[in-house]
């Protein structure tokens, strides 16, 4: 009994140390918990993983520093030979080894599977899906959520689900939820994860199609939730299997997220699902549990000049004061942490996008482009390209949408859970209405 009480108080002290940002004390307490042989709590296990990833990243930073020195020497030699060097075809092929070369048959497969139709230069209609990949993902996710929720006593589960559902419903009113309730990760996974992965998958497809997806890449996901962007990339690489020999992929995924429970549940499901797949991918996770609004005050320092892509997916704030403050942090991160020539990917739902400027979606393409350019400029970036991907094929609301939605791919494994736990009386379908914006400094 004495050991249980001691371990309980250690866990309480550990939690308070993290809450106050006292990482040194948290490290000492975690070491004591590990030495005692006690079973780690989910938060302690997540923090343990974070320390391991930090150590791995430090090794990577040292490696990058050494490689940078070697690269500078090589560049100096190239400068000396510049007048003599003829960039013939074999050299170009060697440079291409670092980029996934777009395969025409795979592009055709994705285009047909997702029923992608180009309506104009910036508008893509999407009414299909790769059932083989997404059904497998959705069924595994539904099974994971069901098994986790069934572990919770029914009475407690009902009250905690009610609080999380009420919070998440704020999204329908274009208000930012708190996301801090115990069962929020499961409610988000049931309600939004499949569609957000769907959207992010298409973002990676467009990056790949634009010949911009390297075989070795470092990704920073701001407001990462359970790791939506990483799941989408993994599914994209899975779906390419059989079309072309995929070279070994080396991916460093850095999750910047306020809610530790989101990160923990995302990693937990990753270990159950993605890590069981046979993929030519080495993916390394790093977790940073940080409130973006206190990023500067906490003197958090992300790796300098490290990331090939920084992604902000469905994490642009609706409230103007929060938007302004977050944009200040985003600009700082872009300036300091992108590699030279790196890219920023923004994924934002259409009503949230037009809501920034007090407007309703409309079919004025010229105005749309001006608003996209304005958003990108506010973030200190320059626009490369953007696509609005929508199921309806139009920017304005569709009449008889409830009838149209029945023609879209159904969430056949998640819908029963939504009926049971979210009190939803209809089947859900894959619906996309997001802007995918590519920009750089």
C-alpha positions as a Markdown table, in Angstrom:
| # | Residue | x | y | z |
|---|---|---|---|---|
| 1 | Unk | 0.0 | 0.0 | 0.0 |
| 2 | Unk | 2.9 | 2.4 | 0.9 |
| 3 | Unk | 4.4 | 1.9 | -2.6 |
| 4 | Unk | 1.1 | 2.7 | -4.3 |
| 5 | Unk | 0.7 | 5.9 | -2.3 |
| 6 | Unk | 4.2 | 6.9 | -3.1 |
| 7 | Unk | 3.7 | 6.3 | -6.8 |
| 8 | Unk | 0.4 | 8.2 | -6.7 |
| 9 | Unk | 2.0 | 11.3 | -5.2 |
| 10 | Unk | 4.9 | 11.0 | -7.7 |
| 11 | Unk | 2.4 | 11.0 | -10.6 |
| 12 | Unk | 0.6 | 14.1 | -9.1 |
| 13 | Unk | 4.0 | 15.9 | -8.7 |
| 14 | Unk | 4.9 | 14.9 | -12.2 |
| 15 | Unk | 1.7 | 16.4 | -13.6 |
| 16 | Unk | 2.1 | 19.7 | -11.7 |
| 17 | Unk | 5.8 | 19.9 | -12.9 |
| 18 | Unk | 4.6 | 19.6 | -16.5 |
| 19 | Unk | 1.8 | 22.1 | -16.0 |
| 20 | Unk | 4.3 | 24.7 | -14.7 |
| 21 | Unk | 6.7 | 24.0 | -17.5 |
| 22 | Unk | 9.4 | 22.7 | -15.0 |
| 23 | Unk | 10.8 | 20.1 | -17.4 |
| 24 | Unk | 13.9 | 19.6 | -15.2 |
| 25 | Unk | 11.8 | 18.5 | -12.2 |
| 26 | Unk | 9.5 | 16.4 | -14.4 |
| 27 | Unk | 12.6 | 14.6 | -15.7 |
| 28 | Unk | 13.7 | 13.8 | -12.2 |
| 29 | Unk | 10.3 | 12.6 | -11.1 |
| 30 | Unk | 9.9 | 10.4 | -14.2 |
| 31 | Unk | 13.3 | 8.8 | -13.5 |
| 32 | Unk | 12.2 | 8.0 | -10.0 |
| 33 | Unk | 9.0 | 6.5 | -11.3 |
| 34 | Unk | 10.9 | 4.4 | -13.8 |
| 35 | Unk | 13.4 | 3.2 | -11.1 |
| 36 | Unk | 10.5 | 2.2 | -8.8 |
| 37 | Unk | 9.2 | -0.3 | -11.4 |
| 38 | Unk | 5.7 | 1.3 | -11.3 |
| 39 | Unk | 3.5 | 1.1 | -14.4 |
| 40 | Unk | 3.6 | 4.4 | -16.3 |
| 41 | Unk | 0.4 | 6.4 | -16.8 |
| 42 | Unk | -0.5 | 7.4 | -20.4 |
| 43 | Unk | 0.9 | 10.9 | -19.7 |
| 44 | Unk | 4.1 | 9.6 | -18.3 |
| 45 | Unk | 4.5 | 7.2 | -21.2 |
| 46 | Unk | 3.9 | 10.0 | -23.7 |
| 47 | Unk | 6.5 | 12.2 | -22.0 |
| 48 | Unk | 9.0 | 9.3 | -21.9 |
| 49 | Unk | 8.5 | 8.9 | -25.7 |
| 50 | Unk | 9.0 | 12.7 | -26.1 |
| 51 | Unk | 12.3 | 12.5 | -24.3 |
| 52 | Unk | 13.4 | 9.7 | -26.6 |
| 53 | Unk | 12.4 | 11.6 | -29.7 |
| 54 | Unk | 14.3 | 14.7 | -28.3 |
| 55 | Unk | 17.4 | 12.6 | -28.0 |
| 56 | Unk | 16.9 | 11.3 | -31.5 |
| 57 | Unk | 16.4 | 14.8 | -32.9 |
| 58 | Unk | 19.6 | 16.0 | -31.1 |
| 59 | Unk | 21.5 | 13.3 | -32.9 |
| 60 | Unk | 19.8 | 14.3 | -36.1 |
| 61 | Unk | 20.8 | 18.0 | -35.6 |
| 62 | Unk | 24.5 | 17.0 | -35.1 |
| 63 | Unk | 24.3 | 14.9 | -38.2 |
| 64 | Unk | 22.8 | 17.8 | -40.2 |
| 65 | Unk | 25.6 | 20.1 | -38.9 |
| 66 | Unk | 28.3 | 17.7 | -40.1 |
| 67 | Unk | 26.5 | 17.2 | -43.4 |
| 68 | Unk | 26.2 | 20.9 | -43.9 |
| 69 | Unk | 30.0 | 21.3 | -43.5 |
| 70 | Unk | 30.6 | 18.6 | -46.1 |
| 71 | Unk | 28.0 | 20.1 | -48.4 |
| 72 | Unk | 29.7 | 23.5 | -48.2 |
| 73 | Unk | 33.0 | 22.0 | -49.2 |
| 74 | Unk | 31.3 | 20.2 | -52.1 |
| 75 | Unk | 29.6 | 23.4 | -53.2 |
| 76 | Unk | 32.9 | 25.2 | -53.1 |
| 77 | Unk | 34.4 | 22.6 | -55.4 |
| 78 | Unk | 31.4 | 22.9 | -57.8 |
| 79 | Unk | 32.0 | 26.6 | -58.0 |
| 80 | Unk | 35.5 | 26.0 | -59.1 |
| 81 | Unk | 34.4 | 23.7 | -61.8 |
| 82 | Unk | 31.3 | 25.6 | -62.8 |
| 83 | Unk | 32.7 | 26.6 | -66.2 |
| 84 | Unk | 33.7 | 23.1 | -67.0 |
| 85 | Unk | 30.7 | 21.2 | -65.7 |
| 86 | Unk | 28.1 | 20.1 | -68.2 |
| 87 | Unk | 24.8 | 19.0 | -66.5 |
| 88 | Unk | 24.1 | 16.1 | -68.8 |
| 89 | Unk | 21.2 | 13.6 | -68.5 |
| 90 | Unk | 22.9 | 11.2 | -66.0 |
| 91 | Unk | 23.4 | 14.0 | -63.5 |
| 92 | Unk | 19.8 | 15.0 | -63.8 |
| 93 | Unk | 18.7 | 11.5 | -63.1 |
| 94 | Unk | 20.8 | 11.3 | -59.9 |
| 95 | Unk | 19.2 | 14.6 | -58.7 |
| 96 | Unk | 15.8 | 13.1 | -59.4 |
| 97 | Unk | 16.5 | 10.2 | -57.1 |
| 98 | Unk | 15.6 | 12.5 | -54.2 |
| 99 | Unk | 12.1 | 13.2 | -55.5 |
| 100 | Unk | 9.3 | 10.8 | -56.1 |
| 101 | Unk | 8.8 | 11.0 | -59.8 |
| 102 | Unk | 5.1 | 11.2 | -60.7 |
| 103 | Unk | 3.9 | 8.0 | -62.3 |
| 104 | Unk | 1.2 | 8.5 | -65.0 |
| 105 | Unk | -0.7 | 5.3 | -64.3 |
| 106 | Unk | -0.8 | 6.1 | -60.5 |
| 107 | Unk | -2.0 | 9.6 | -61.2 |
| 108 | Unk | -4.7 | 8.2 | -63.5 |
| 109 | Unk | -5.7 | 5.7 | -60.8 |
| 110 | Unk | -6.1 | 8.3 | -58.1 |
| 111 | Unk | -8.0 | 10.7 | -60.5 |
| 112 | Unk | -10.5 | 7.9 | -61.4 |
| 113 | Unk | -10.8 | 6.5 | -57.8 |
| 114 | Unk | -11.5 | 9.9 | -56.3 |
| 115 | Unk | -13.5 | 10.9 | -59.4 |
| 116 | Unk | -11.5 | 14.2 | -59.7 |
| 117 | Unk | -12.9 | 16.6 | -62.2 |
| 118 | Unk | -11.2 | 19.9 | -63.0 |
| 119 | Unk | -14.0 | 22.5 | -63.1 |
| 120 | Unk | -11.7 | 25.5 | -63.5 |
| 121 | Unk | -8.0 | 26.3 | -62.9 |
| 122 | Unk | -8.5 | 26.2 | -59.1 |
| 123 | Unk | -11.6 | 24.1 | -58.5 |
| 124 | Unk | -11.6 | 20.3 | -58.4 |
| 125 | Unk | -14.7 | 18.3 | -57.8 |
| 126 | Unk | -14.1 | 15.1 | -55.8 |
| 127 | Unk | -16.9 | 12.5 | -55.3 |
| 128 | Unk | -15.0 | 9.2 | -55.0 |
| 129 | Unk | -12.4 | 7.5 | -52.8 |
| 130 | Unk | -9.9 | 4.6 | -52.9 |
| 131 | Unk | -12.1 | 2.1 | -51.1 |
| 132 | Unk | -9.4 | -0.5 | -50.7 |
| 133 | Unk | -7.2 | 1.8 | -48.6 |
| 134 | Unk | -9.8 | 3.9 | -46.8 |
| 135 | Unk | -12.2 | 1.1 | -45.9 |
| 136 | Unk | -9.3 | -0.7 | -44.2 |
| 137 | Unk | -8.3 | 2.4 | -42.4 |
| 138 | Unk | -11.8 | 3.3 | -41.3 |
| 139 | Unk | -12.7 | -0.2 | -40.1 |
| 140 | Unk | -9.5 | -0.4 | -38.0 |
| 141 | Unk | -10.2 | 3.1 | -36.6 |
| 142 | Unk | -13.8 | 2.2 | -35.7 |
| 143 | Unk | -12.6 | -1.0 | -33.9 |
| 144 | Unk | -10.0 | 0.9 | -32.0 |
| 145 | Unk | -12.5 | 3.6 | -30.8 |
| 146 | Unk | -15.1 | 1.0 | -29.9 |
| 147 | Unk | -12.7 | -1.0 | -27.8 |
| 148 | Unk | -11.4 | 2.1 | -26.0 |
| 149 | Unk | -14.9 | 3.5 | -25.2 |
| 150 | Unk | -16.2 | 0.1 | -24.0 |
| 151 | Unk | -13.5 | 0.1 | -21.3 |
| 152 | Unk | -15.1 | 3.1 | -19.7 |
| 153 | Unk | -18.1 | 2.5 | -17.3 |
| 154 | Unk | -21.3 | 3.3 | -19.1 |
| 155 | Unk | -22.5 | 6.1 | -16.8 |
| 156 | Unk | -19.2 | 7.9 | -16.8 |
| 157 | Unk | -18.8 | 7.4 | -20.5 |
| 158 | Unk | -22.2 | 9.0 | -21.2 |
| 159 | Unk | -21.6 | 12.1 | -19.2 |
| 160 | Unk | -18.0 | 12.6 | -20.6 |
| 161 | Unk | -19.2 | 12.0 | -24.2 |
| 162 | Unk | -21.9 | 14.6 | -23.7 |
| 163 | Unk | -19.4 | 17.3 | -22.6 |
| 164 | Unk | -17.1 | 16.5 | -25.5 |
| 165 | Unk | -19.9 | 16.4 | -28.1 |
| 166 | Unk | -21.3 | 19.8 | -26.9 |
| 167 | Unk | -17.8 | 21.3 | -27.2 |
| 168 | Unk | -17.2 | 19.9 | -30.7 |
| 169 | Unk | -20.6 | 21.2 | -31.9 |
| 170 | Unk | -19.2 | 24.7 | -31.7 |
| 171 | Unk | -17.4 | 24.0 | -35.0 |
| 172 | Unk | -20.8 | 24.1 | -36.8 |
| 173 | Unk | -21.2 | 27.7 | -35.6 |
| 174 | Unk | -17.6 | 28.6 | -36.8 |
| 175 | Unk | -16.4 | 28.9 | -33.1 |
| 176 | Unk | -13.2 | 27.3 | -31.9 |
| 177 | Unk | -13.9 | 24.4 | -29.4 |
| 178 | Unk | -11.8 | 23.9 | -26.3 |
| 179 | Unk | -10.8 | 20.3 | -27.3 |
| 180 | Unk | -9.8 | 19.7 | -23.7 |
| 181 | Unk | -12.4 | 17.1 | -22.5 |
| 182 | Unk | -11.2 | 13.6 | -21.7 |
| 183 | Unk | -13.2 | 11.9 | -24.5 |
| 184 | Unk | -12.7 | 14.7 | -27.1 |
| 185 | Unk | -10.0 | 12.7 | -29.0 |
| 186 | Unk | -12.6 | 9.9 | -29.6 |
| 187 | Unk | -15.4 | 12.3 | -30.6 |
| 188 | Unk | -13.0 | 13.9 | -33.0 |
| 189 | Unk | -11.9 | 10.6 | -34.4 |
| 190 | Unk | -15.5 | 9.5 | -34.9 |
| 191 | Unk | -16.7 | 12.7 | -36.4 |
| 192 | Unk | -13.8 | 14.3 | -38.3 |
| 193 | Unk | -10.7 | 12.2 | -38.6 |
| 194 | Unk | -11.6 | 10.1 | -41.7 |
| 195 | Unk | -12.6 | 13.2 | -43.7 |
| 196 | Unk | -9.5 | 15.2 | -42.5 |
| 197 | Unk | -7.3 | 12.3 | -43.6 |
| 198 | Unk | -9.2 | 12.2 | -46.9 |
| 199 | Unk | -8.5 | 15.9 | -47.4 |
| 200 | Unk | -4.8 | 15.6 | -46.4 |
| 201 | Unk | -4.4 | 12.6 | -48.7 |
| 202 | Unk | -5.4 | 14.7 | -51.6 |
| 203 | Unk | -3.0 | 17.4 | -50.5 |
| 204 | Unk | -0.1 | 15.0 | -50.6 |
| 205 | Unk | -1.3 | 13.7 | -54.0 |
| 206 | Unk | -1.2 | 17.3 | -55.4 |
| 207 | Unk | 2.3 | 17.8 | -53.9 |
| 208 | Unk | 3.4 | 14.5 | -55.5 |
| 209 | Unk | 1.8 | 15.4 | -58.8 |
| 210 | Unk | 3.6 | 18.7 | -58.7 |
| 211 | Unk | 6.9 | 16.8 | -58.4 |
| 212 | Unk | 7.6 | 18.2 | -54.9 |
| 213 | Unk | 7.5 | 15.1 | -52.7 |
| 214 | Unk | 11.0 | 14.0 | -51.7 |
| 215 | Unk | 12.0 | 10.5 | -50.5 |
| 216 | Unk | 13.5 | 12.1 | -47.3 |
| 217 | Unk | 11.4 | 14.7 | -45.7 |
| 218 | Unk | 10.9 | 16.4 | -42.4 |
| 219 | Unk | 7.4 | 17.6 | -41.6 |
| 220 | Unk | 6.1 | 19.9 | -38.9 |
| 221 | Unk | 2.4 | 19.6 | -38.2 |
| 222 | Unk | 1.0 | 22.6 | -36.3 |
| 223 | Unk | -2.2 | 21.8 | -34.4 |
| 224 | Unk | -1.5 | 18.2 | -35.3 |
| 225 | Unk | -4.4 | 16.6 | -33.3 |
| 226 | Unk | -3.9 | 12.8 | -33.4 |
| 227 | Unk | -1.5 | 13.0 | -36.3 |
| 228 | Unk | -3.9 | 13.4 | -39.2 |
| 229 | Unk | -1.2 | 14.6 | -41.7 |
| 230 | Unk | 1.0 | 11.6 | -40.9 |
| 231 | Unk | -1.9 | 9.1 | -41.4 |
| 232 | Unk | -2.8 | 10.7 | -44.8 |
| 233 | Unk | 0.8 | 10.5 | -46.0 |
| 234 | Unk | 1.0 | 6.8 | -44.9 |
| 235 | Unk | -2.2 | 6.0 | -46.7 |
| 236 | Unk | -1.0 | 7.8 | -49.8 |
| 237 | Unk | 2.2 | 5.8 | -49.9 |
| 238 | Unk | 0.2 | 2.6 | -49.3 |
| 239 | Unk | -2.1 | 3.3 | -52.3 |
| 240 | Unk | 0.9 | 3.8 | -54.6 |
| 241 | Unk | 2.1 | 0.2 | -54.0 |
| 242 | Unk | 2.0 | -1.8 | -57.1 |
| 243 | Unk | 2.2 | 1.2 | -59.5 |
| 244 | Unk | 5.9 | 1.9 | -59.2 |
| 245 | Unk | 8.8 | 0.7 | -57.0 |
| 246 | Unk | 8.8 | 3.1 | -54.1 |
| 247 | Unk | 12.3 | 3.9 | -52.9 |
| 248 | Unk | 12.9 | 3.7 | -49.1 |
| 249 | Unk | 11.2 | 6.7 | -47.5 |
| 250 | Unk | 12.7 | 8.5 | -44.5 |
| 251 | Unk | 10.2 | 10.7 | -42.8 |
| 252 | Unk | 10.6 | 12.7 | -39.6 |
| 253 | Unk | 7.2 | 13.8 | -38.3 |
| 254 | Unk | 7.1 | 16.5 | -35.6 |
| 255 | Unk | 3.7 | 17.0 | -33.9 |
| 256 | Unk | 3.1 | 20.4 | -32.3 |
| 257 | Unk | -0.2 | 20.1 | -30.4 |
| 258 | Unk | -1.7 | 21.6 | -27.2 |
| 259 | Unk | -3.6 | 18.4 | -26.1 |
| 260 | Unk | -1.4 | 15.6 | -24.9 |
| 261 | Unk | -4.4 | 13.2 | -25.1 |
| 262 | Unk | -4.8 | 13.8 | -28.8 |
| 263 | Unk | -1.1 | 13.0 | -29.4 |
| 264 | Unk | -1.3 | 9.9 | -27.2 |
| 265 | Unk | -4.4 | 8.4 | -28.8 |
| 266 | Unk | -3.0 | 9.1 | -32.2 |
| 267 | Unk | 0.2 | 7.4 | -31.5 |
| 268 | Unk | -1.7 | 4.5 | -29.8 |
| 269 | Unk | -3.7 | 3.9 | -32.9 |
| 270 | Unk | -0.7 | 4.3 | -35.1 |
| 271 | Unk | 1.1 | 1.5 | -33.3 |
| 272 | Unk | -2.0 | -0.8 | -33.7 |
| 273 | Unk | -2.6 | 0.0 | -37.4 |
| 274 | Unk | 0.1 | 1.7 | -39.5 |
| 275 | Unk | 3.1 | 0.0 | -37.9 |
| 276 | Unk | 1.6 | -3.4 | -38.8 |
| 277 | Unk | 1.6 | -2.5 | -42.5 |
| 278 | Unk | 4.5 | -3.6 | -44.7 |
| 279 | Unk | 5.7 | -0.3 | -46.1 |
| 280 | Unk | 9.1 | 1.0 | -47.3 |
| 281 | Unk | 8.9 | 3.8 | -44.9 |
| 282 | Unk | 11.0 | 4.8 | -41.9 |
| 283 | Unk | 8.8 | 7.3 | -40.0 |
| 284 | Unk | 10.1 | 8.9 | -36.8 |
| 285 | Unk | 7.7 | 10.8 | -34.4 |
| 286 | Unk | 8.6 | 13.7 | -32.2 |
| 287 | Unk | 5.9 | 15.2 | -29.9 |
| 288 | Unk | 5.8 | 18.7 | -28.6 |
| 289 | Unk | 2.8 | 19.3 | -26.3 |
| 290 | Unk | 2.6 | 23.1 | -26.5 |
| 291 | Unk | -0.1 | 25.7 | -26.6 |
| 292 | Unk | 0.6 | 27.7 | -29.7 |
| 293 | Unk | -0.4 | 30.9 | -27.9 |
| 294 | Unk | 2.3 | 30.6 | -25.3 |
| 295 | Unk | 5.0 | 29.3 | -27.7 |
| 296 | Unk | 7.1 | 32.5 | -27.5 |
| 297 | Unk | 6.7 | 32.9 | -23.8 |
| 298 | Unk | 7.8 | 29.4 | -23.1 |
| 299 | Unk | 10.9 | 30.0 | -25.3 |
| 300 | Unk | 10.2 | 26.8 | -27.1 |
| 301 | Unk | 12.8 | 26.4 | -29.9 |
| 302 | Unk | 12.0 | 24.3 | -32.9 |
| 303 | Unk | 14.9 | 23.0 | -35.0 |
| 304 | Unk | 16.3 | 25.7 | -37.2 |
| 305 | Unk | 16.1 | 25.4 | -41.0 |
| 306 | Unk | 15.0 | 21.8 | -40.6 |
| 307 | Unk | 11.6 | 21.2 | -42.1 |
| 308 | Unk | 10.8 | 20.6 | -45.7 |
| 309 | Unk | 7.1 | 21.0 | -45.1 |
| 310 | Unk | 5.2 | 22.9 | -42.4 |
| 311 | Unk | 1.5 | 21.9 | -42.4 |
| 312 | Unk | -1.4 | 23.7 | -40.8 |
| 313 | Unk | -4.5 | 21.6 | -41.4 |
| 314 | Unk | -7.9 | 22.8 | -40.1 |
| 315 | Unk | -6.1 | 24.8 | -37.4 |
| 316 | Unk | -6.6 | 28.5 | -38.4 |
| 317 | Unk | -8.6 | 30.2 | -35.6 |
| 318 | Unk | -12.0 | 31.8 | -36.3 |
| 319 | Unk | -11.8 | 34.5 | -33.5 |
| 320 | Unk | -9.9 | 37.5 | -34.8 |
| 321 | Unk | -7.8 | 38.1 | -31.7 |
| 322 | Unk | -6.7 | 34.5 | -31.6 |
| 323 | Unk | -6.1 | 34.5 | -35.4 |
| 324 | Unk | -3.9 | 37.6 | -35.1 |
| 325 | Unk | -1.8 | 36.2 | -32.2 |
| 326 | Unk | -1.4 | 32.7 | -33.9 |
| 327 | Unk | -0.3 | 34.3 | -37.1 |
| 328 | Unk | 2.5 | 36.1 | -35.3 |
| 329 | Unk | 3.7 | 32.7 | -34.0 |
| 330 | Unk | 3.3 | 31.0 | -37.4 |
| 331 | Unk | 5.3 | 33.7 | -39.2 |
| 332 | Unk | 8.1 | 33.3 | -36.7 |
| 333 | Unk | 8.1 | 29.5 | -37.1 |
| 334 | Unk | 8.1 | 29.7 | -40.9 |
| 335 | Unk | 11.0 | 32.1 | -40.9 |
| 336 | Unk | 13.1 | 30.1 | -38.4 |
| 337 | Unk | 12.3 | 26.5 | -39.1 |
| 338 | Unk | 11.7 | 26.0 | -42.8 |
| 339 | Unk | 14.7 | 24.8 | -44.9 |
| 340 | Unk | 15.7 | 27.1 | -47.8 |
| 341 | Unk | 13.1 | 26.4 | -50.5 |
| 342 | Unk | 10.7 | 24.6 | -48.1 |
| 343 | Unk | 7.0 | 24.8 | -48.3 |
| 344 | Unk | 4.0 | 25.6 | -46.2 |
| 345 | Unk | 0.7 | 23.6 | -46.7 |
| 346 | Unk | -2.5 | 25.2 | -45.5 |
| 347 | Unk | -5.7 | 23.2 | -45.4 |
| 348 | Unk | -8.8 | 25.2 | -44.5 |
| 349 | Unk | -12.5 | 24.6 | -44.8 |
| 350 | Unk | -14.3 | 27.0 | -47.1 |
| 351 | Unk | -16.7 | 28.6 | -44.6 |
| 352 | Unk | -13.8 | 29.1 | -42.2 |
| 353 | Unk | -11.8 | 30.7 | -45.0 |
| 354 | Unk | -14.4 | 33.2 | -46.1 |
| 355 | Unk | -15.4 | 33.7 | -42.5 |
| 356 | Unk | -12.0 | 35.3 | -41.9 |
| 357 | Unk | -13.1 | 38.2 | -44.0 |
| 358 | Unk | -16.8 | 38.4 | -43.0 |
| 359 | Unk | -18.0 | 36.9 | -46.2 |
| 360 | Unk | -20.0 | 34.0 | -47.5 |
| 361 | Unk | -18.6 | 31.6 | -50.2 |
| 362 | Unk | -19.4 | 32.7 | -53.8 |
| 363 | Unk | -18.4 | 31.9 | -57.3 |
| 364 | Unk | -16.3 | 35.0 | -57.9 |
| 365 | Unk | -12.9 | 33.4 | -58.9 |
| 366 | Unk | -11.1 | 36.7 | -59.1 |
| 367 | Unk | -12.1 | 37.7 | -55.5 |
| 368 | Unk | -11.3 | 34.2 | -54.3 |
| 369 | Unk | -7.8 | 34.4 | -55.6 |
| 370 | Unk | -7.3 | 37.8 | -53.9 |
| 371 | Unk | -8.5 | 36.4 | -50.6 |
| 372 | Unk | -6.1 | 33.5 | -50.9 |
| 373 | Unk | -3.3 | 35.8 | -51.6 |
| 374 | Unk | -4.3 | 38.0 | -48.7 |
| 375 | Unk | -4.3 | 35.1 | -46.3 |
| 376 | Unk | -0.9 | 33.9 | -47.5 |
| 377 | Unk | 0.5 | 37.4 | -47.3 |
| 378 | Unk | -0.8 | 37.8 | -43.7 |
| 379 | Unk | 1.3 | 34.7 | -42.9 |
| 380 | Unk | 4.4 | 36.2 | -44.4 |
| 381 | Unk | 4.4 | 33.9 | -47.4 |
| 382 | Unk | 4.1 | 33.9 | -51.1 |
| 383 | Unk | 1.5 | 31.8 | -53.0 |
| 384 | Unk | 2.7 | 29.0 | -55.2 |
| 385 | Unk | -0.7 | 27.5 | -56.1 |
| 386 | Unk | -4.0 | 26.6 | -54.5 |
| 387 | Unk | -6.9 | 24.3 | -55.2 |
| 388 | Unk | -10.4 | 24.3 | -53.8 |
| 389 | Unk | -11.5 | 20.7 | -53.6 |
| 390 | Unk | -15.3 | 20.1 | -53.1 |
| 391 | Unk | -17.7 | 17.3 | -53.5 |
| 392 | Unk | -20.4 | 19.5 | -55.1 |
| 393 | Unk | -18.2 | 21.0 | -57.8 |
| 394 | Unk | -19.2 | 24.6 | -56.8 |
| 395 | Unk | -18.2 | 27.2 | -54.2 |
| 396 | Unk | -21.7 | 28.3 | -53.2 |
| 397 | Unk | -24.1 | 26.1 | -51.2 |
| 398 | Unk | -25.9 | 23.5 | -53.3 |
| 399 | Unk | -29.7 | 23.2 | -53.3 |
| 400 | Unk | -30.9 | 19.8 | -52.3 |
| 401 | Unk | -27.5 | 19.0 | -50.8 |
| 402 | Unk | -29.1 | 16.4 | -48.5 |
| 403 | Unk | -30.2 | 14.4 | -51.5 |
| 404 | Unk | -26.8 | 14.9 | -53.3 |
| 405 | Unk | -24.8 | 13.7 | -50.3 |
| 406 | Unk | -26.4 | 10.2 | -50.6 |
| 407 | Unk | -24.4 | 9.7 | -53.8 |
| 408 | Unk | -21.0 | 10.1 | -52.0 |
| 409 | Unk | -19.0 | 7.3 | -50.4 |
| 410 | Unk | -20.5 | 6.2 | -47.1 |
| 411 | Unk | -18.6 | 5.9 | -43.8 |
| 412 | Unk | -20.0 | 2.4 | -43.3 |
| 413 | Unk | -17.8 | 1.4 | -40.3 |
| 414 | Unk | -17.9 | 4.8 | -38.5 |
| 415 | Unk | -21.6 | 5.5 | -39.0 |
| 416 | Unk | -22.8 | 2.8 | -36.5 |
| 417 | Unk | -20.5 | 4.3 | -33.9 |
| 418 | Unk | -21.8 | 7.8 | -34.6 |
| 419 | Unk | -25.3 | 6.5 | -34.1 |
| 420 | Unk | -24.5 | 4.8 | -30.9 |
| 421 | Unk | -22.2 | 7.3 | -29.2 |
| 422 | Unk | -22.9 | 10.7 | -30.9 |
| 423 | Unk | -26.7 | 10.3 | -31.1 |
| 424 | Unk | -26.6 | 10.7 | -34.8 |
| 425 | Unk | -29.7 | 9.4 | -36.7 |
| 426 | Unk | -28.2 | 9.2 | -40.2 |
| 427 | Unk | -25.2 | 7.6 | -42.1 |
| 428 | Unk | -22.2 | 9.8 | -42.7 |
| 429 | Unk | -20.5 | 10.2 | -46.1 |
| 430 | Unk | -17.1 | 11.4 | -47.2 |
| 431 | Unk | -17.5 | 15.1 | -47.9 |
| 432 | Unk | -14.7 | 17.5 | -48.8 |
| 433 | Unk | -14.9 | 21.3 | -49.1 |
| 434 | Unk | -11.4 | 22.4 | -48.3 |
| 435 | Unk | -8.9 | 24.8 | -49.7 |
| 436 | Unk | -5.4 | 23.3 | -50.2 |
| 437 | Unk | -2.9 | 26.1 | -50.4 |
| 438 | Unk | 0.9 | 25.7 | -51.1 |
| 439 | Unk | 3.1 | 28.6 | -50.3 |
| 440 | Unk | 6.7 | 29.5 | -49.4 |
| 441 | Unk | 8.7 | 32.3 | -47.9 |
